[in-house]
Amino acid sequence: MTNAPSTIETTLRALAKDRILVLDGAMGTMIQQHRLTEADFRGDRFKDWGRDLKGNNDLLSITRPDVIKTIHLQYLEAGADILETNTFSSTTIAQADYGMEALAYELNFESARVAKEACREVEARDPSRPRFVAGAVGPTNRTASISPDVNNPGFRAVSFDDLRIAYAEAVRGLIDGGADIILIETVFDTLNAKAALFATEEVFEEKGIRLPISVSGTITDLSGRTLSGQTAEAFWYSVRHANLFSIGLNCALGAKEMRAHVADLARVSDTLVCAYPNAGLPNEFGEYDESPEAMAALVGEFARSGLVNVVGGCCGTTPDHIRAIAEAVKGLPPRVLPVIEPRMRLSGLEPAVIAA
């Protein structure tokens, strides 16, 4: 199979040269506003399921697709160019909490289908502006690099191959459902991301196609590192071999706290940079208080400083946040990709750049 860019990637890169692209906001935040009940999550099909299902947001793509499509439409109408599918937990590994491992493919397929349907509906009203679906591949609730048992540091709750197989099934469903981009997001463990990248390439080979791949890590706290210990620069060096459409950061931090790490990626990355922070840091109740105007001012500064090519929102963000962010970056030039001098660039927890 060729490694040449797909038609979708060529189109996206052309658009990204002209303007900053806008990603949507939080799905979970919007689902909470609908105040759905256990019966909504179950629908008729799962009314007798033996476990509680409320909270399995991905399942709503099957049982309440009307709600998910409405949320997608709200984000598109707010100015989003790219929708993320409702699939953050749609792997066999994550769905094991609900005994729904067998639904992984269907969850991904239906979520991509619903998002694509929303895009087509909006495009029909404005054919001059294409919209895209990013198939969201979440990190799972397991980590391949860290033991969950403090008394046994060598223990792992999941293997690379476990992750690879689970991710491949998810990616198949996303592609078959109509995803335009594969977005490996909220990466807290780089080894998990590597398994997802490997699986994605396997599925591309299997299907004889290639889609753009985006990777978004998460700096878990003010230490400036991912959960598995890497700085943003080291994280980039760990995944840059995958010929990514974009590299970026999301979740955990608000825009103010994320800025320095986005700047690090903008300095060293020779591909597009994407940032979709939370609506500030959570308050004492775990809620997000940052207003659309305050968040848009911060993200707008990212753009004015030449740091970003794609922007959006994560936890706590709503269509109002995305509308304000889209307005804040409107007309601002996208980040210009730097020319990176060829050197040996290695990564452990820290980056290691070998001088010529």
RONU-823127 format. One record per residue (C-alpha): residue number from 1; chain; x, y, z; residue in one letter. Coordinates in nm, 2 decimals. Example, Ala and Ser with C-alpha at 12.3 -4.5 7.8 and 13.67 -1.06 7.14 Angstrom:
# RONU-823127
pt resi 1 chain A u 1.23 v -0.45 w 0.78 resn A;
pt resi 2 chain A u 1.37 v -0.11 w 0.71 resn S;
***
This chain:
# RONU-823127
pt resi 1 chain A u 0.00 v 0.00 w 0.00 resn M;
pt resi 2 chain A u 0.12 v 0.35 w -0.08 resn T;
pt resi 3 chain A u 0.22 v 0.59 w 0.19 resn N;
pt resi 4 chain A u 0.11 v 0.89 w -0.02 resn A;
pt resi 5 chain A u -0.13 v 1.13 w 0.15 resn P;
pt resi 6 chain A u -0.50 v 1.05 w 0.09 resn S;
pt resi 7 chain A u -0.73 v 1.28 w -0.09 resn T;
pt resi 8 chain A u -0.88 v 1.37 w 0.24 resn I;
pt resi 9 chain A u -0.55 v 1.46 w 0.39 resn E;
pt resi 10 chain A u -0.46 v 1.67 w 0.08 resn T;
pt resi 11 chain A u -0.79 v 1.86 w 0.12 resn T;
pt resi 12 chain A u -0.74 v 1.91 w 0.49 resn L;
pt resi 13 chain A u -0.38 v 2.03 w 0.45 resn R;
pt resi 14 chain A u -0.49 v 2.28 w 0.18 resn A;
pt resi 15 chain A u -0.76 v 2.42 w 0.41 resn L;
pt resi 16 chain A u -0.51 v 2.43 w 0.70 resn A;
pt resi 17 chain A u -0.28 v 2.65 w 0.49 resn K;
pt resi 18 chain A u -0.55 v 2.91 w 0.45 resn D;
pt resi 19 chain A u -0.70 v 2.92 w 0.80 resn R;
pt resi 20 chain A u -0.70 v 2.77 w 1.15 resn I;
pt resi 21 chain A u -0.93 v 2.47 w 1.16 resn L;
pt resi 22 chain A u -1.18 v 2.44 w 1.44 resn V;
pt resi 23 chain A u -1.25 v 2.11 w 1.62 resn L;
pt resi 24 chain A u -1.56 v 2.06 w 1.83 resn D;
pt resi 25 chain A u -1.60 v 2.06 w 2.21 resn G;
pt resi 26 chain A u -1.69 v 1.82 w 2.48 resn A;
pt resi 27 chain A u -1.94 v 1.54 w 2.42 resn M;
pt resi 28 chain A u -1.98 v 1.43 w 2.78 resn G;
pt resi 29 chain A u -2.05 v 1.79 w 2.90 resn T;
pt resi 30 chain A u -2.34 v 1.82 w 2.64 resn M;
pt resi 31 chain A u -2.48 v 1.47 w 2.72 resn I;
pt resi 32 chain A u -2.51 v 1.57 w 3.09 resn Q;
pt resi 33 chain A u -2.72 v 1.86 w 2.99 resn Q;
pt resi 34 chain A u -2.98 v 1.62 w 2.85 resn H;
pt resi 35 chain A u -3.03 v 1.46 w 3.19 resn R;
pt resi 36 chain A u -3.07 v 1.12 w 3.04 resn L;
pt resi 37 chain A u -3.20 v 0.83 w 3.26 resn T;
pt resi 38 chain A u -3.09 v 0.46 w 3.28 resn E;
pt resi 39 chain A u -3.38 v 0.39 w 3.04 resn A;
pt resi 40 chain A u -3.24 v 0.62 w 2.78 resn D;
pt resi 41 chain A u -2.91 v 0.44 w 2.79 resn F;
pt resi 42 chain A u -3.07 v 0.10 w 2.77 resn R;
pt resi 43 chain A u -3.34 v 0.16 w 2.50 resn G;
pt resi 44 chain A u -3.55 v -0.14 w 2.40 resn D;
pt resi 45 chain A u -3.25 v -0.34 w 2.29 resn R;
pt resi 46 chain A u -3.07 v -0.35 w 2.63 resn F;
pt resi 47 chain A u -3.36 v -0.31 w 2.87 resn K;
pt resi 48 chain A u -3.28 v -0.64 w 3.03 resn D;
pt resi 49 chain A u -2.90 v -0.60 w 3.04 resn W;
pt resi 50 chain A u -2.75 v -0.73 w 3.36 resn G;
pt resi 51 chain A u -2.54 v -0.43 w 3.45 resn R;
pt resi 52 chain A u -2.61 v -0.06 w 3.50 resn D;
pt resi 53 chain A u -2.55 v 0.13 w 3.17 resn L;
pt resi 54 chain A u -2.60 v 0.49 w 3.27 resn K;
pt resi 55 chain A u -2.27 v 0.66 w 3.21 resn G;
pt resi 56 chain A u -2.17 v 0.45 w 2.91 resn N;
pt resi 57 chain A u -2.20 v 0.76 w 2.69 resn N;
pt resi 58 chain A u -2.08 v 0.58 w 2.38 resn D;
pt resi 59 chain A u -2.38 v 0.34 w 2.39 resn L;
pt resi 60 chain A u -2.60 v 0.64 w 2.32 resn L;
pt resi 61 chain A u -2.49 v 0.63 w 1.95 resn S;
pt resi 62 chain A u -2.70 v 0.31 w 1.93 resn I;
pt resi 63 chain A u -2.98 v 0.38 w 2.18 resn T;
pt resi 64 chain A u -3.02 v 0.76 w 2.15 resn R;
pt resi 65 chain A u -2.86 v 0.86 w 1.82 resn P;
pt resi 66 chain A u -3.10 v 1.15 w 1.80 resn D;
pt resi 67 chain A u -2.93 v 1.30 w 2.11 resn V;
pt resi 68 chain A u -2.58 v 1.25 w 1.97 resn I;
pt resi 69 chain A u -2.67 v 1.39 w 1.63 resn K;
pt resi 70 chain A u -2.82 v 1.70 w 1.79 resn T;
pt resi 71 chain A u -2.50 v 1.76 w 1.98 resn I;
pt resi 72 chain A u -2.30 v 1.72 w 1.66 resn H;
pt resi 73 chain A u -2.52 v 1.96 w 1.48 resn L;
pt resi 74 chain A u -2.49 v 2.22 w 1.76 resn Q;
pt resi 75 chain A u -2.11 v 2.21 w 1.73 resn Y;
pt resi 76 chain A u -2.12 v 2.23 w 1.35 resn L;
pt resi 77 chain A u -2.35 v 2.53 w 1.37 resn E;
pt resi 78 chain A u -2.11 v 2.69 w 1.62 resn A;
pt resi 79 chain A u -1.84 v 2.68 w 1.36 resn G;
pt resi 80 chain A u -1.66 v 2.34 w 1.40 resn A;
pt resi 81 chain A u -1.49 v 2.21 w 1.09 resn D;
pt resi 82 chain A u -1.42 v 1.87 w 1.25 resn I;
pt resi 83 chain A u -1.64 v 1.65 w 1.46 resn L;
pt resi 84 chain A u -1.51 v 1.39 w 1.70 resn E;
pt resi 85 chain A u -1.70 v 1.07 w 1.71 resn T;
pt resi 86 chain A u -1.87 v 0.96 w 2.04 resn N;
pt resi 87 chain A u -1.62 v 0.67 w 2.08 resn T;
pt resi 88 chain A u -1.39 v 0.77 w 2.36 resn F;
pt resi 89 chain A u -1.45 v 0.43 w 2.54 resn S;
pt resi 90 chain A u -1.55 v 0.22 w 2.24 resn S;
pt resi 91 chain A u -1.29 v -0.05 w 2.27 resn T;
pt resi 92 chain A u -1.33 v -0.40 w 2.40 resn T;
pt resi 93 chain A u -1.10 v -0.31 w 2.69 resn I;
pt resi 94 chain A u -1.30 v -0.01 w 2.81 resn A;
pt resi 95 chain A u -1.64 v -0.16 w 2.74 resn Q;
pt resi 96 chain A u -1.56 v -0.46 w 2.96 resn A;
pt resi 97 chain A u -1.68 v -0.24 w 3.25 resn D;
pt resi 98 chain A u -2.03 v -0.28 w 3.11 resn Y;
pt resi 99 chain A u -1.99 v -0.64 w 2.98 resn G;
pt resi 100 chain A u -2.03 v -0.49 w 2.63 resn M;
pt resi 101 chain A u -1.70 v -0.60 w 2.47 resn E;
pt resi 102 chain A u -1.89 v -0.76 w 2.17 resn A;
pt resi 103 chain A u -2.03 v -0.42 w 2.08 resn L;
pt resi 104 chain A u -1.70 v -0.24 w 2.02 resn A;
pt resi 105 chain A u -1.72 v -0.26 w 1.64 resn Y;
pt resi 106 chain A u -2.08 v -0.15 w 1.63 resn E;
pt resi 107 chain A u -2.03 v 0.14 w 1.86 resn L;
pt resi 108 chain A u -1.75 v 0.28 w 1.64 resn N;
pt resi 109 chain A u -1.95 v 0.22 w 1.32 resn F;
pt resi 110 chain A u -2.27 v 0.38 w 1.45 resn E;
pt resi 111 chain A u -2.09 v 0.67 w 1.61 resn S;
pt resi 112 chain A u -1.90 v 0.75 w 1.29 resn A;
pt resi 113 chain A u -2.22 v 0.71 w 1.08 resn R;
pt resi 114 chain A u -2.41 v 0.95 w 1.30 resn V;
pt resi 115 chain A u -2.13 v 1.21 w 1.29 resn A;
pt resi 116 chain A u -2.10 v 1.18 w 0.91 resn K;
pt resi 117 chain A u -2.48 v 1.22 w 0.88 resn E;
pt resi 118 chain A u -2.46 v 1.55 w 1.07 resn A;
pt resi 119 chain A u -2.17 v 1.67 w 0.85 resn C;
pt resi 120 chain A u -2.36 v 1.59 w 0.53 resn R;
pt resi 121 chain A u -2.67 v 1.77 w 0.66 resn E;
pt resi 122 chain A u -2.48 v 2.09 w 0.73 resn V;
pt resi 123 chain A u -2.28 v 2.06 w 0.41 resn E;
pt resi 124 chain A u -2.60 v 2.04 w 0.21 resn A;
pt resi 125 chain A u -2.69 v 2.39 w 0.35 resn R;
pt resi 126 chain A u -2.34 v 2.53 w 0.28 resn D;
pt resi 127 chain A u -2.16 v 2.32 w 0.02 resn P;
pt resi 128 chain A u -1.87 v 2.57 w 0.01 resn S;
pt resi 129 chain A u -1.74 v 2.45 w 0.34 resn R;
pt resi 130 chain A u -1.66 v 2.08 w 0.39 resn P;
pt resi 131 chain A u -1.69 v 1.92 w 0.73 resn R;
pt resi 132 chain A u -1.49 v 1.62 w 0.85 resn F;
pt resi 133 chain A u -1.53 v 1.34 w 1.10 resn V;
pt resi 134 chain A u -1.24 v 1.25 w 1.33 resn A;
pt resi 135 chain A u -1.28 v 0.89 w 1.46 resn G;
pt resi 136 chain A u -1.19 v 0.93 w 1.82 resn A;
pt resi 137 chain A u -0.97 v 0.65 w 1.97 resn V;
pt resi 138 chain A u -0.95 v 0.69 w 2.34 resn G;
pt resi 139 chain A u -0.67 v 0.56 w 2.57 resn P;
pt resi 140 chain A u -0.86 v 0.28 w 2.73 resn T;
pt resi 141 chain A u -0.87 v 0.25 w 3.11 resn N;
pt resi 142 chain A u -0.54 v 0.04 w 3.12 resn R;
pt resi 143 chain A u -0.18 v 0.15 w 3.09 resn T;
pt resi 144 chain A u 0.09 v -0.06 w 2.92 resn A;
pt resi 145 chain A u 0.38 v 0.12 w 3.08 resn S;
pt resi 146 chain A u 0.29 v 0.14 w 3.45 resn I;
pt resi 147 chain A u 0.19 v -0.13 w 3.70 resn S;
pt resi 148 chain A u -0.14 v -0.08 w 3.88 resn P;
pt resi 149 chain A u 0.00 v -0.27 w 4.17 resn D;
pt resi 150 chain A u 0.24 v -0.07 w 4.39 resn V;
pt resi 151 chain A u 0.37 v -0.39 w 4.54 resn N;
pt resi 152 chain A u 0.45 v -0.54 w 4.20 resn N;
pt resi 153 chain A u 0.61 v -0.28 w 3.96 resn P;
pt resi 154 chain A u 0.67 v -0.54 w 3.69 resn G;
pt resi 155 chain A u 0.30 v -0.63 w 3.66 resn F;
pt resi 156 chain A u 0.10 v -0.50 w 3.37 resn R;
pt resi 157 chain A u -0.28 v -0.52 w 3.34 resn A;
pt resi 158 chain A u -0.27 v -0.51 w 2.96 resn V;
pt resi 159 chain A u -0.02 v -0.61 w 2.70 resn S;
pt resi 160 chain A u 0.08 v -0.43 w 2.38 resn F;
pt resi 161 chain A u -0.10 v -0.70 w 2.17 resn D;
pt resi 162 chain A u -0.41 v -0.67 w 2.38 resn D;
pt resi 163 chain A u -0.42 v -0.30 w 2.30 resn L;
pt resi 164 chain A u -0.33 v -0.35 w 1.94 resn R;
pt resi 165 chain A u -0.62 v -0.60 w 1.88 resn I;
pt resi 166 chain A u -0.87 v -0.38 w 2.07 resn A;
pt resi 167 chain A u -0.76 v -0.07 w 1.88 resn Y;
pt resi 168 chain A u -0.77 v -0.24 w 1.54 resn A;
pt resi 169 chain A u -1.14 v -0.34 w 1.60 resn E;
pt resi 170 chain A u -1.22 v 0.02 w 1.69 resn A;
pt resi 171 chain A u -1.05 v 0.16 w 1.38 resn V;
pt resi 172 chain A u -1.22 v -0.08 w 1.15 resn R;
pt resi 173 chain A u -1.56 v 0.03 w 1.28 resn G;
pt resi 174 chain A u -1.47 v 0.40 w 1.25 resn L;
pt resi 175 chain A u -1.35 v 0.36 w 0.89 resn I;
pt resi 176 chain A u -1.65 v 0.15 w 0.79 resn D;
pt resi 177 chain A u -1.88 v 0.41 w 0.95 resn G;
pt resi 178 chain A u -1.73 v 0.70 w 0.75 resn G;
pt resi 179 chain A u -1.46 v 0.86 w 0.96 resn A;
pt resi 180 chain A u -1.22 v 1.09 w 0.76 resn D;
pt resi 181 chain A u -0.95 v 1.11 w 1.02 resn I;
pt resi 182 chain A u -0.82 v 0.87 w 1.29 resn I;
pt resi 183 chain A u -0.77 v 1.07 w 1.61 resn L;
pt resi 184 chain A u -0.57 v 0.89 w 1.88 resn I;
pt resi 185 chain A u -0.65 v 1.12 w 2.17 resn E;
pt resi 186 chain A u -0.60 v 1.19 w 2.54 resn T;
pt resi 187 chain A u -0.28 v 0.99 w 2.54 resn V;
pt resi 188 chain A u -0.15 v 0.95 w 2.89 resn F;
pt resi 189 chain A u 0.08 v 0.65 w 2.81 resn D;
pt resi 190 chain A u 0.29 v 0.67 w 2.50 resn T;
pt resi 191 chain A u 0.31 v 0.29 w 2.47 resn L;
pt resi 192 chain A u -0.07 v 0.27 w 2.44 resn N;
pt resi 193 chain A u -0.05 v 0.53 w 2.16 resn A;
pt resi 194 chain A u 0.21 v 0.32 w 1.99 resn K;
pt resi 195 chain A u -0.02 v 0.02 w 2.00 resn A;
pt resi 196 chain A u -0.30 v 0.24 w 1.85 resn A;
pt resi 197 chain A u -0.07 v 0.36 w 1.58 resn L;
pt resi 198 chain A u 0.05 v 0.01 w 1.49 resn F;
pt resi 199 chain A u -0.31 v -0.11 w 1.49 resn A;
pt resi 200 chain A u -0.42 v 0.17 w 1.26 resn T;
pt resi 201 chain A u -0.15 v 0.10 w 1.01 resn E;
pt resi 202 chain A u -0.25 v -0.27 w 1.02 resn E;
pt resi 203 chain A u -0.61 v -0.18 w 0.94 resn V;
pt resi 204 chain A u -0.50 v 0.06 w 0.66 resn F;
pt resi 205 chain A u -0.30 v -0.22 w 0.51 resn E;
pt resi 206 chain A u -0.59 v -0.46 w 0.55 resn E;
pt resi 207 chain A u -0.83 v -0.22 w 0.38 resn K;
pt resi 208 chain A u -0.59 v -0.08 w 0.12 resn G;
pt resi 209 chain A u -0.66 v 0.28 w 0.22 resn I;
pt resi 210 chain A u -0.50 v 0.55 w 0.41 resn R;
pt resi 211 chain A u -0.65 v 0.83 w 0.62 resn L;
pt resi 212 chain A u -0.49 v 1.12 w 0.81 resn P;
pt resi 213 chain A u -0.38 v 1.03 w 1.16 resn I;
pt resi 214 chain A u -0.38 v 1.28 w 1.44 resn S;
pt resi 215 chain A u -0.24 v 1.22 w 1.79 resn V;
pt resi 216 chain A u -0.32 v 1.42 w 2.10 resn S;
pt resi 217 chain A u -0.15 v 1.37 w 2.43 resn G;
pt resi 218 chain A u -0.25 v 1.49 w 2.77 resn T;
pt resi 219 chain A u -0.02 v 1.66 w 3.02 resn I;
pt resi 220 chain A u -0.17 v 1.52 w 3.33 resn T;
pt resi 221 chain A u -0.08 v 1.80 w 3.58 resn D;
pt resi 222 chain A u 0.15 v 2.10 w 3.63 resn L;
pt resi 223 chain A u 0.46 v 1.88 w 3.62 resn S;
pt resi 224 chain A u 0.45 v 1.92 w 3.24 resn G;
pt resi 225 chain A u 0.46 v 1.55 w 3.17 resn R;
pt resi 226 chain A u 0.23 v 1.27 w 3.06 resn T;
pt resi 227 chain A u 0.13 v 1.01 w 3.31 resn L;
pt resi 228 chain A u 0.40 v 0.78 w 3.18 resn S;
pt resi 229 chain A u 0.65 v 1.06 w 3.24 resn G;
pt resi 230 chain A u 0.73 v 1.22 w 2.91 resn Q;
pt resi 231 chain A u 0.76 v 1.59 w 2.83 resn T;
pt resi 232 chain A u 0.57 v 1.72 w 2.53 resn A;
pt resi 233 chain A u 0.88 v 1.73 w 2.32 resn E;
pt resi 234 chain A u 0.98 v 1.38 w 2.41 resn A;
pt resi 235 chain A u 0.63 v 1.26 w 2.33 resn F;
pt resi 236 chain A u 0.65 v 1.41 w 1.98 resn W;
pt resi 237 chain A u 0.98 v 1.23 w 1.91 resn Y;
pt resi 238 chain A u 0.82 v 0.91 w 2.02 resn S;
pt resi 239 chain A u 0.54 v 0.93 w 1.77 resn V;
pt resi 240 chain A u 0.67 v 1.14 w 1.48 resn R;
pt resi 241 chain A u 0.76 v 0.83 w 1.28 resn H;
pt resi 242 chain A u 0.39 v 0.78 w 1.21 resn A;
pt resi 243 chain A u 0.37 v 1.06 w 0.95 resn N;
pt resi 244 chain A u 0.10 v 1.24 w 1.14 resn L;
pt resi 245 chain A u -0.15 v 1.49 w 1.01 resn F;
pt resi 246 chain A u -0.13 v 1.67 w 1.35 resn S;
pt resi 247 chain A u 0.02 v 1.64 w 1.69 resn I;
pt resi 248 chain A u -0.13 v 1.81 w 1.99 resn G;
pt resi 249 chain A u -0.26 v 1.82 w 2.34 resn L;
pt resi 250 chain A u -0.60 v 1.80 w 2.50 resn N;
pt resi 251 chain A u -0.77 v 1.75 w 2.84 resn C;
pt resi 252 chain A u -0.63 v 1.77 w 3.20 resn A;
pt resi 253 chain A u -0.53 v 2.14 w 3.16 resn L;
pt resi 254 chain A u -0.70 v 2.46 w 3.08 resn G;
pt resi 255 chain A u -0.56 v 2.68 w 2.80 resn A;
pt resi 256 chain A u -0.36 v 2.89 w 3.04 resn K;
pt resi 257 chain A u -0.18 v 2.59 w 3.18 resn E;
pt resi 258 chain A u -0.14 v 2.42 w 2.85 resn M;
pt resi 259 chain A u 0.02 v 2.71 w 2.66 resn R;
pt resi 260 chain A u 0.38 v 2.64 w 2.74 resn A;
pt resi 261 chain A u 0.35 v 2.28 w 2.63 resn H;
pt resi 262 chain A u 0.17 v 2.37 w 2.30 resn V;
pt resi 263 chain A u 0.46 v 2.62 w 2.24 resn A;
pt resi 264 chain A u 0.71 v 2.34 w 2.28 resn D;
pt resi 265 chain A u 0.53 v 2.13 w 2.02 resn L;
pt resi 266 chain A u 0.50 v 2.42 w 1.79 resn A;
pt resi 267 chain A u 0.87 v 2.47 w 1.81 resn R;
pt resi 268 chain A u 0.98 v 2.12 w 1.73 resn V;
pt resi 269 chain A u 0.70 v 1.97 w 1.52 resn S;
pt resi 270 chain A u 0.71 v 1.97 w 1.14 resn D;
pt resi 271 chain A u 0.35 v 1.89 w 1.11 resn T;
pt resi 272 chain A u 0.03 v 2.07 w 1.22 resn L;
pt resi 273 chain A u -0.03 v 2.14 w 1.59 resn V;
pt resi 274 chain A u -0.37 v 2.10 w 1.75 resn C;
pt resi 275 chain A u -0.48 v 2.22 w 2.09 resn A;
pt resi 276 chain A u -0.81 v 2.15 w 2.26 resn Y;
pt resi 277 chain A u -0.79 v 2.24 w 2.63 resn P;
pt resi 278 chain A u -1.05 v 2.21 w 2.90 resn N;
pt resi 279 chain A u -1.26 v 2.50 w 3.00 resn A;
pt resi 280 chain A u -1.01 v 2.59 w 3.27 resn G;
pt resi 281 chain A u -0.92 v 2.37 w 3.57 resn L;
pt resi 282 chain A u -1.20 v 2.19 w 3.76 resn P;
pt resi 283 chain A u -1.34 v 2.36 w 4.07 resn N;
pt resi 284 chain A u -1.39 v 2.18 w 4.40 resn E;
pt resi 285 chain A u -1.69 v 2.01 w 4.26 resn F;
pt resi 286 chain A u -1.51 v 1.88 w 3.95 resn G;
pt resi 287 chain A u -1.69 v 2.12 w 3.73 resn E;
pt resi 288 chain A u -1.55 v 2.36 w 3.47 resn Y;
pt resi 289 chain A u -1.62 v 2.73 w 3.51 resn D;
pt resi 290 chain A u -1.42 v 2.91 w 3.24 resn E;
pt resi 291 chain A u -1.65 v 3.12 w 3.03 resn S;
pt resi 292 chain A u -1.65 v 3.10 w 2.65 resn P;
pt resi 293 chain A u -1.52 v 3.45 w 2.63 resn E;
pt resi 294 chain A u -1.23 v 3.39 w 2.87 resn A;
pt resi 295 chain A u -1.13 v 3.06 w 2.71 resn M;
pt resi 296 chain A u -1.16 v 3.22 w 2.36 resn A;
pt resi 297 chain A u -0.93 v 3.50 w 2.46 resn A;
pt resi 298 chain A u -0.66 v 3.25 w 2.57 resn L;
pt resi 299 chain A u -0.69 v 3.03 w 2.26 resn V;
pt resi 300 chain A u -0.70 v 3.34 w 2.04 resn G;
pt resi 301 chain A u -0.36 v 3.43 w 2.19 resn E;
pt resi 302 chain A u -0.23 v 3.08 w 2.09 resn F;
pt resi 303 chain A u -0.32 v 3.18 w 1.73 resn A;
pt resi 304 chain A u -0.19 v 3.53 w 1.74 resn R;
pt resi 305 chain A u 0.14 v 3.39 w 1.86 resn S;
pt resi 306 chain A u 0.16 v 3.14 w 1.57 resn G;
pt resi 307 chain A u 0.14 v 2.83 w 1.78 resn L;
pt resi 308 chain A u -0.16 v 2.64 w 1.63 resn V;
pt resi 309 chain A u -0.32 v 2.50 w 1.32 resn N;
pt resi 310 chain A u -0.63 v 2.33 w 1.48 resn V;
pt resi 311 chain A u -0.81 v 2.45 w 1.79 resn V;
pt resi 312 chain A u -1.11 v 2.32 w 1.99 resn G;
pt resi 313 chain A u -1.23 v 2.23 w 2.33 resn G;
pt resi 314 chain A u -1.23 v 1.93 w 2.57 resn C;
pt resi 315 chain A u -1.39 v 1.89 w 2.91 resn C;
pt resi 316 chain A u -1.64 v 2.15 w 3.01 resn G;
pt resi 317 chain A u -1.66 v 2.31 w 2.67 resn T;
pt resi 318 chain A u -1.99 v 2.37 w 2.49 resn T;
pt resi 319 chain A u -2.11 v 2.50 w 2.15 resn P;
pt resi 320 chain A u -2.09 v 2.85 w 2.30 resn D;
pt resi 321 chain A u -1.72 v 2.79 w 2.38 resn H;
pt resi 322 chain A u -1.65 v 2.66 w 2.02 resn I;
pt resi 323 chain A u -1.84 v 2.96 w 1.87 resn R;
pt resi 324 chain A u -1.63 v 3.20 w 2.07 resn A;
pt resi 325 chain A u -1.31 v 3.02 w 1.98 resn I;
pt resi 326 chain A u -1.40 v 3.01 w 1.61 resn A;
pt resi 327 chain A u -1.46 v 3.38 w 1.62 resn E;
pt resi 328 chain A u -1.14 v 3.45 w 1.81 resn A;
pt resi 329 chain A u -0.92 v 3.27 w 1.55 resn V;
pt resi 330 chain A u -1.12 v 3.39 w 1.25 resn K;
pt resi 331 chain A u -0.89 v 3.56 w 1.00 resn G;
pt resi 332 chain A u -0.58 v 3.49 w 1.20 resn L;
pt resi 333 chain A u -0.30 v 3.31 w 1.00 resn P;
pt resi 334 chain A u -0.23 v 2.95 w 1.09 resn P;
pt resi 335 chain A u 0.10 v 2.84 w 1.23 resn R;
pt resi 336 chain A u 0.37 v 2.81 w 0.96 resn V;
pt resi 337 chain A u 0.54 v 2.47 w 0.98 resn L;
pt resi 338 chain A u 0.91 v 2.52 w 1.08 resn P;
pt resi 339 chain A u 1.20 v 2.37 w 0.88 resn V;
pt resi 340 chain A u 1.35 v 2.13 w 1.12 resn I;
pt resi 341 chain A u 1.72 v 2.06 w 1.08 resn E;
pt resi 342 chain A u 1.79 v 1.69 w 1.03 resn P;
pt resi 343 chain A u 1.94 v 1.55 w 1.35 resn R;
pt resi 344 chain A u 1.91 v 1.23 w 1.56 resn M;
pt resi 345 chain A u 1.62 v 1.30 w 1.79 resn R;
pt resi 346 chain A u 1.55 v 1.04 w 2.06 resn L;
pt resi 347 chain A u 1.31 v 1.02 w 2.34 resn S;
pt resi 348 chain A u 1.30 v 0.87 w 2.68 resn G;
pt resi 349 chain A u 1.12 v 1.07 w 2.95 resn L;
pt resi 350 chain A u 1.33 v 1.36 w 2.82 resn E;
pt resi 351 chain A u 1.42 v 1.45 w 2.46 resn P;
pt resi 352 chain A u 1.77 v 1.37 w 2.35 resn A;
pt resi 353 chain A u 1.89 v 1.57 w 2.04 resn V;
pt resi 354 chain A u 2.23 v 1.46 w 1.91 resn I;
pt resi 355 chain A u 2.43 v 1.75 w 1.76 resn A;
pt resi 356 chain A u 2.59 v 1.70 w 1.42 resn A;
***
